[in-house]
Amino acid sequence: MMKPLKVLHCTESFGWSGGAAQSLWLASELRKKGIENIFACPAGGDLGQKVKTSDFKIIDFNPASKMDLRLAFKMSKVIDELKPDVVHAHHPKAHNVCLVAKILSKHKPVLVVSRRVSHRLPDNFLARLKYKTRYVDGYLAVCEHVKRILVNYGIEKERIEVVYSGVDRLKYHPEKKDIKFSRQLGIGENDILISIIANYSSDKGQDILVKALSVLQGGSFKVLFAGRNTDGEELKSAFLKEGLSLDRGIFLGLRDDVARILNISDISVNSSRTEALAGSIRESLACGVPVVASDVGGNGEILKDGVNGFLFERGNYRQLAGKIEMLMKDPDLRKEFAARGVRSVDEKFSVEKMAENTLNFYLNRIGLAGRR
């Protein structure tokens, strides 16, 4: 009988993040298929605690720098001891450390690296060596946009597979509006609630949405901001600067009840200036909330303009305002987008599909490594 496949998941993720969630969901789905999963991550972090609760074996992995050679040496010993078939580096520091560990180890597992962001890759000798080396057997890109970035950098497209991140459908699904929760937040019975779920930053473009709100024509609405620092003075000042009353805004800061927020929302907005594959869009669609999003990164791979949502030109706040107005004035259109959005998540962005596609890539890379 063949021994079960063994996968070592490596990440420096300390706090809870989209990438951390994807790694844990992946391992949980792979376990259902009889695959052994081991985590190397910060044992005291949010992911580490959830890994322990989920009964996965954990190795403390907490890089002191971008290239922690001491940790790389330790991981080479771990690789020789555990003999994993696949080492999956889920984040950049894990990529660095696992690459050196594989070079140092006697056992040579397949090394797979996830690329979850659309940032420009560094253009220097060491970076190109790191990304192009054959010690990395393959890359998992979260969308076609990220794959194009890797190909343009000089990595062969045959070594790259697009695997869309999944959505936890047990957590994110349509529910009846929680009227009591709405009232607690100060949302009136006739208010249209526009939500933007994103940590406050220039990249996430909350200022673009604020400008759009300032030119909306009529309608009773409230806008809800949830994410790190969205309860700070900077965002509130931007709100006042555009002539908006603070009574129009709900500034919640970082929250752990995003599904609950989405299920009282009428419209979800993603106004990012840069994006790979926005989790807030996928989660909004899964909850049956129509979305208006900037046409950047992989957003257009989630939303089909006029089919399951609206796209607008990056930074064009007047165009954003126009798309929001269309949804505010047309409840039937909101219902159509909601139904199509839920279907698109089930067809393309389920956790099960993400795990299945990832496993197929593992097996493909293992097969190629065996032939080499």
C-alpha positions as CSV (number, residue, x, y, z in Angstrom):
1,M,0.0,0.0,0.0
2,M,1.3,3.5,-0.9
3,K,2.1,5.7,2.0
4,P,-0.2,8.8,2.3
5,L,1.0,12.0,0.8
6,K,2.6,14.3,3.3
7,V,2.5,18.1,3.0
8,L,4.5,20.6,5.1
9,H,2.7,24.0,5.1
10,C,5.1,26.9,5.9
11,T,4.1,30.5,6.7
12,E,5.4,33.3,8.8
13,S,1.8,34.5,9.3
14,F,1.4,35.6,13.0
15,G,-1.9,37.5,12.9
16,W,-5.0,36.1,11.2
17,S,-5.1,37.0,7.5
18,G,-6.6,35.8,4.2
19,G,-3.5,33.8,3.4
20,A,-3.5,32.2,6.8
21,A,-7.1,31.3,6.5
22,Q,-6.5,29.7,3.0
23,S,-3.6,27.6,4.3
24,L,-5.7,26.2,7.2
25,W,-8.8,25.6,5.0
26,L,-6.5,23.8,2.4
27,A,-5.0,21.6,5.1
28,S,-8.4,20.7,6.5
29,E,-9.8,19.7,3.0
30,L,-6.7,17.7,2.2
31,R,-7.0,15.9,5.5
32,K,-10.4,14.7,4.4
33,K,-8.7,13.1,1.4
34,G,-6.3,11.1,3.6
35,I,-3.3,13.5,3.2
36,E,-1.1,14.2,6.2
37,N,-0.6,17.9,6.9
38,I,2.0,19.5,9.1
39,F,2.3,23.2,9.8
40,A,5.5,25.3,10.3
41,C,4.2,28.6,11.6
42,P,4.5,30.9,14.7
43,A,3.2,28.7,17.4
44,G,2.0,31.6,19.5
45,G,0.2,33.4,16.7
46,D,-3.4,33.4,15.6
47,L,-2.9,30.8,12.9
48,G,-0.7,28.7,15.3
49,Q,-3.5,28.6,17.9
50,K,-6.1,27.6,15.3
51,V,-3.7,25.0,13.9
52,K,-3.4,23.5,17.4
53,T,-7.2,23.6,17.9
54,S,-7.6,21.7,14.6
55,D,-5.2,19.0,15.8
56,F,-2.5,19.5,13.2
57,K,1.1,18.9,14.1
58,I,2.9,22.2,14.4
59,I,6.6,23.2,14.2
60,D,7.4,26.7,15.6
61,F,8.5,28.8,12.5
62,N,9.1,32.5,13.2
63,P,11.7,34.0,10.9
64,A,13.7,36.8,12.6
65,S,14.4,38.4,9.2
66,K,13.6,38.1,5.5
67,M,16.4,35.5,5.2
68,D,16.8,33.7,8.6
69,L,19.7,31.3,7.8
70,R,19.6,29.8,11.3
71,L,15.9,28.9,10.8
72,A,16.7,27.6,7.2
73,F,19.3,25.2,8.7
74,K,16.7,24.1,11.3
75,M,14.1,23.5,8.6
76,S,16.5,21.5,6.5
77,K,16.8,19.1,9.5
78,V,13.0,19.0,9.8
79,I,12.7,18.2,6.1
80,D,15.2,15.3,6.4
81,E,13.4,14.0,9.5
82,L,9.8,14.3,8.3
83,K,10.5,13.6,4.6
84,P,7.5,15.5,3.3
85,D,6.5,15.0,-0.3
86,V,5.6,18.6,-0.7
87,V,6.7,21.8,1.1
88,H,4.2,24.5,0.5
89,A,5.5,28.1,1.2
90,H,2.4,30.3,1.7
91,H,4.2,33.6,2.2
92,P,7.4,35.4,1.2
93,K,9.6,34.8,4.2
94,A,8.6,31.1,4.1
95,H,9.6,31.1,0.4
96,N,13.1,32.4,1.3
97,V,13.6,30.0,4.2
98,C,12.2,26.9,2.6
99,L,14.2,27.4,-0.6
100,V,17.5,27.5,1.4
101,A,16.3,24.6,3.6
102,K,15.6,22.5,0.5
103,I,19.1,23.3,-0.9
104,L,20.7,22.2,2.4
105,S,18.6,19.1,3.0
106,K,19.4,15.6,1.8
107,H,15.7,14.8,1.2
108,K,14.4,16.9,-1.8
109,P,10.7,17.5,-1.5
110,V,8.6,19.3,-4.2
111,L,8.6,23.0,-3.3
112,V,5.5,24.9,-4.1
113,V,5.2,28.7,-3.5
114,S,1.9,30.6,-3.3
115,R,1.8,34.1,-4.7
116,R,-1.2,36.0,-3.3
117,V,-0.3,39.7,-4.0
118,S,-0.1,41.8,-7.2
119,H,3.0,43.8,-6.0
120,R,5.8,44.3,-8.5
121,L,8.6,41.7,-8.0
122,P,12.0,43.1,-7.1
123,D,14.5,43.5,-10.0
124,N,17.8,42.4,-8.6
125,F,20.1,39.4,-9.0
126,L,19.2,37.6,-5.8
127,A,15.5,38.1,-6.3
128,R,15.6,36.8,-9.8
129,L,17.7,33.8,-8.6
130,K,15.1,33.1,-5.9
131,Y,12.1,33.2,-8.2
132,K,13.6,31.5,-11.2
133,T,15.6,28.7,-9.5
134,R,14.6,25.2,-10.4
135,Y,14.6,24.3,-6.7
136,V,11.1,25.9,-6.7
137,D,9.0,23.3,-8.5
138,G,5.9,25.4,-9.1
139,Y,4.0,28.6,-8.3
140,L,0.3,28.9,-7.3
141,A,-1.1,32.2,-8.4
142,V,-4.3,33.4,-6.9
143,C,-5.5,34.8,-10.2
144,E,-4.6,35.2,-13.9
145,H,-3.4,38.8,-13.2
146,V,-0.8,37.5,-10.8
147,K,0.2,34.7,-13.2
148,R,0.9,37.3,-15.9
149,I,3.1,39.2,-13.4
150,L,5.1,36.0,-12.8
151,V,5.3,35.2,-16.5
152,N,6.4,38.7,-17.4
153,Y,9.1,38.4,-14.7
154,G,10.6,35.5,-16.7
155,I,9.1,32.4,-15.0
156,E,7.9,29.7,-17.4
157,K,4.1,29.6,-17.5
158,E,4.2,25.8,-17.3
159,R,5.5,26.2,-13.7
160,I,2.5,28.4,-12.7
161,E,-1.0,27.3,-12.0
162,V,-3.9,29.6,-11.2
163,V,-5.9,28.4,-8.2
164,Y,-8.5,30.8,-6.9
165,S,-8.8,31.3,-3.2
166,G,-11.8,29.7,-1.6
167,V,-14.7,31.1,0.5
168,D,-15.9,29.4,3.7
169,R,-19.5,28.8,2.7
170,L,-20.4,27.7,6.3
171,K,-19.6,31.2,7.5
172,Y,-20.4,33.3,4.4
173,H,-23.9,32.7,3.1
174,P,-27.2,34.6,2.6
175,E,-29.2,35.2,5.8
176,K,-32.2,37.2,6.7
177,K,-31.3,40.7,7.8
178,D,-30.6,41.1,11.5
179,I,-32.9,44.1,12.1
180,K,-31.8,44.4,15.8
181,F,-28.1,44.6,14.8
182,S,-28.9,47.2,12.1
183,R,-30.7,49.4,14.7
184,Q,-27.8,49.0,17.1
185,L,-25.5,50.5,14.4
186,G,-27.9,53.4,13.9
187,I,-29.2,52.3,10.5
188,G,-32.7,53.5,9.7
189,E,-35.5,51.3,8.2
190,N,-35.3,53.1,4.8
191,D,-31.5,53.5,4.7
192,I,-29.5,51.8,2.0
193,L,-26.4,50.4,3.7
194,I,-23.2,50.6,1.7
195,S,-20.3,48.7,3.2
196,I,-16.6,48.6,2.5
197,I,-14.6,45.9,4.3
198,A,-10.9,46.7,4.1
199,N,-8.1,47.9,6.4
200,Y,-7.7,51.7,6.0
201,S,-5.0,52.6,3.6
202,S,-4.4,54.5,0.3
203,D,-4.2,51.2,-1.6
204,K,-7.7,50.2,-0.4
205,G,-9.1,53.5,-1.6
206,Q,-11.6,54.4,1.1
207,D,-11.0,58.0,0.0
208,I,-12.3,57.2,-3.5
209,L,-15.5,55.9,-2.0
210,V,-15.9,59.0,0.2
211,K,-15.6,61.2,-2.9
212,A,-18.2,59.1,-4.7
213,L,-20.6,59.5,-1.7
214,S,-20.2,63.3,-1.9
215,V,-21.6,63.4,-5.4
216,L,-24.4,60.8,-5.0
217,Q,-27.7,62.2,-6.2
218,G,-30.4,61.8,-3.5
219,G,-31.4,58.7,-1.6
220,S,-31.2,57.8,2.1
221,F,-28.0,55.9,2.8
222,K,-25.4,55.1,5.4
223,V,-21.8,53.9,4.7
224,L,-20.1,51.4,7.0
225,F,-16.3,51.1,7.2
226,A,-14.9,47.9,8.8
227,G,-11.2,47.1,9.0
228,R,-8.1,48.1,10.8
229,N,-7.9,51.9,11.5
230,T,-11.3,52.6,9.9
231,D,-12.4,54.0,13.3
232,G,-9.5,56.6,13.3
233,E,-9.6,60.3,12.9
234,E,-7.9,60.3,9.4
235,L,-10.9,58.6,7.7
236,K,-13.4,60.8,9.7
237,S,-11.5,63.9,8.6
238,A,-11.6,62.8,5.0
239,F,-15.4,62.3,5.4
240,L,-15.9,65.8,6.7
241,K,-13.6,67.4,4.1
242,E,-15.9,66.1,1.4
243,G,-18.9,67.8,3.1
244,L,-20.4,64.6,4.4
245,S,-22.0,64.5,7.9
246,L,-20.4,62.0,10.3
247,D,-24.0,60.8,10.9
248,R,-23.8,59.2,7.4
249,G,-20.8,57.1,8.4
250,I,-20.4,54.0,10.7
251,F,-16.7,53.7,11.6
252,L,-16.2,50.2,13.2
253,G,-12.5,49.5,13.0
254,L,-11.2,45.9,12.9
255,R,-14.0,43.4,13.3
256,D,-14.4,39.6,13.6
257,D,-18.1,39.6,12.5
258,V,-17.7,40.4,8.8
259,A,-20.4,37.9,7.7
260,R,-22.9,39.5,10.1
261,I,-22.1,43.0,8.7
262,L,-22.4,41.8,5.1
263,N,-25.8,40.2,5.8
264,I,-27.2,43.6,6.8
265,S,-25.6,45.4,3.8
266,D,-27.4,46.3,0.6
267,I,-24.3,47.1,-1.4
268,S,-20.6,46.2,-1.0
269,V,-17.9,48.3,-2.4
270,N,-14.2,47.6,-3.2
271,S,-12.5,50.8,-4.3
272,S,-8.9,49.5,-4.2
273,R,-6.1,51.1,-6.2
274,T,-4.3,47.8,-6.2
275,E,-5.5,44.3,-5.6
276,A,-4.8,40.6,-6.3
277,L,-8.0,38.7,-5.7
278,A,-10.1,40.6,-3.1
279,G,-11.5,38.4,-0.3
280,S,-14.1,41.0,0.5
281,I,-15.6,40.7,-3.0
282,R,-15.8,36.9,-2.8
283,E,-17.3,37.0,0.7
284,S,-19.9,39.7,-0.3
285,L,-21.0,37.6,-3.2
286,A,-21.3,34.5,-1.1
287,C,-23.6,36.4,1.3
288,G,-25.7,37.6,-1.6
289,V,-24.6,41.2,-1.5
290,P,-24.3,43.0,-4.8
291,V,-20.8,44.5,-5.4
292,V,-19.3,47.5,-7.1
293,A,-15.5,47.1,-7.4
294,S,-12.6,48.9,-9.1
295,D,-11.3,47.1,-12.2
296,V,-7.9,46.2,-10.9
297,G,-5.9,43.0,-10.4
298,G,-8.1,39.9,-10.4
299,N,-11.3,41.8,-9.6
300,G,-12.5,41.3,-13.1
301,E,-12.0,37.5,-12.7
302,I,-14.6,37.5,-9.9
303,L,-17.0,40.1,-11.2
304,K,-18.5,40.2,-14.7
305,D,-19.6,43.8,-15.2
306,G,-23.4,44.0,-15.4
307,V,-23.8,40.3,-14.7
308,N,-23.0,39.6,-11.1
309,G,-21.9,43.0,-10.1
310,F,-20.4,46.3,-11.4
311,L,-16.8,47.2,-12.2
312,F,-15.6,50.8,-12.4
313,E,-12.4,52.4,-13.7
314,R,-9.7,52.6,-10.9
315,G,-9.9,56.0,-9.1
316,N,-12.9,57.2,-11.1
317,Y,-15.2,58.2,-8.2
318,R,-17.9,59.7,-10.4
319,Q,-18.2,56.4,-12.2
320,L,-18.3,54.6,-8.9
321,A,-21.1,57.0,-7.7
322,G,-23.1,56.3,-10.9
323,K,-22.9,52.5,-10.4
324,I,-23.9,52.8,-6.7
325,E,-26.9,55.0,-7.7
326,M,-28.1,52.4,-10.2
327,L,-28.1,49.8,-7.5
328,M,-29.7,52.1,-4.9
329,K,-32.6,52.9,-7.2
330,D,-33.2,49.4,-8.5
331,P,-34.0,46.7,-5.9
332,D,-34.7,44.1,-8.6
333,L,-31.2,44.6,-10.0
334,R,-29.8,44.1,-6.5
335,K,-31.7,40.8,-6.2
336,E,-30.5,39.6,-9.7
337,F,-26.8,40.4,-8.9
338,A,-27.2,38.8,-5.5
339,A,-28.5,35.5,-6.9
340,R,-25.8,35.4,-9.7
341,G,-23.1,36.3,-7.2
342,V,-23.9,33.3,-4.9
343,R,-23.9,31.0,-7.9
344,S,-20.5,32.3,-9.2
345,V,-18.9,31.7,-5.8
346,D,-20.3,28.1,-5.6
347,E,-19.0,27.4,-9.2
348,K,-15.6,29.0,-8.9
349,F,-14.5,30.0,-5.4
350,S,-15.4,27.1,-3.1
351,V,-12.9,25.9,-0.6
352,E,-13.4,22.4,-1.9
353,K,-12.5,23.5,-5.5
354,M,-9.4,25.4,-4.2
355,A,-8.2,22.2,-2.4
356,E,-8.9,19.9,-5.3
357,N,-7.0,22.2,-7.7
358,T,-4.1,22.5,-5.3
359,L,-3.8,18.8,-4.8
360,N,-3.8,18.2,-8.6
361,F,-1.0,20.6,-8.9
362,Y,1.0,18.9,-6.1
363,L,0.6,15.5,-7.9
364,N,1.6,17.0,-11.2
365,R,4.7,18.5,-9.7
366,I,5.6,15.3,-7.9
367,G,5.2,13.4,-11.1
368,L,7.5,15.8,-13.0
369,A,10.1,15.7,-10.2
370,G,10.0,11.8,-10.3
371,R,10.7,11.8,-14.0
372,R,13.6,14.3,-13.5
